[in-house]
């Protein structure tokens, strides 16, 4: 079977080319063609020797996941459903703003962590995405969006906040991150690439050493009792361990703070005492908060906190000296908002086929 070159970062492709008897600079050329220019046809890679182009056409491919459907929101948000085989699809979302364009990338088909308020978690888990399937989301989005009038790329930021827990697919995610950061590929700065985790502490420590990008932590509760219930991974890595891991991560992080994400659930985690507990919890961790109004999905069992409750919660955090943002709900009319991504997942954890079809 031909090798998919999208599965390699520069180091991996250099090693592969060495096996073929090719010099290291050839790998850099191919990385640039594939990712900077979005070329999938070896014959179009005009500065490669003809003999190498012919060799690659026989033994290798450049194969991103195929687009199954696309939707556009009234607010400019765009969502793509990409086919990753075996009746599975993953969703990728582009969120435009005044000063930046953010791509939300998936890392798994489904998710095994079962956070109770997340639509993806309700679909169960099938498998990890390959490097080609992760970086292929950025490859497709760049092709679909094109460039701005100045010739610059539309995508300025990438957040690993789509379907799945990125750090549960550690090796493939880090390889994809290396491509995002490589100047011959996408050339994003570490500050503009964010990995979000529910709190896999050992993997956080590995990421700090291997590829320290900006870090966001899906916190959602200020105490272990509540977090054990709504974010079950907390039973393995409780809050004290998580806070210590955040402190360690900041030693090498490109930003001097961790972003704590906190979904606002009516009557569950949005009371003033919860805000005060949160202030105490993070007292030793430089951080900012991103409050996320809950986005409903069928049979979730939760409601979004009322606007007054969100403002009251925010004010308590701000009075304690924290920077707090309340996330604008984007793409809600196409189910592209935070917590709504569900894709199309054949659940291998529950042995049930559940299909979430994109409305055409």
Helices and strands as residue ranges (DSSP letters): E 3-4, G 5-7, H 10-19, H 24-31, I 32-36, G 42-44, H 50-59, E 60-61, E 66-72, E 78-85, E 88-96, E 101-104, E 108-110, H 119-122, E 125-128, H 131-145, E 157-160, G 166-169, H 170-181, G 190-192, E 193-197, H 201-210, E 214-218, H 224-230, G 232-235, H 239-249, E 258-264, H 272-281, E 287-293, H 307-319, E 323-326, G 332-334, E 345-347, E 352-354
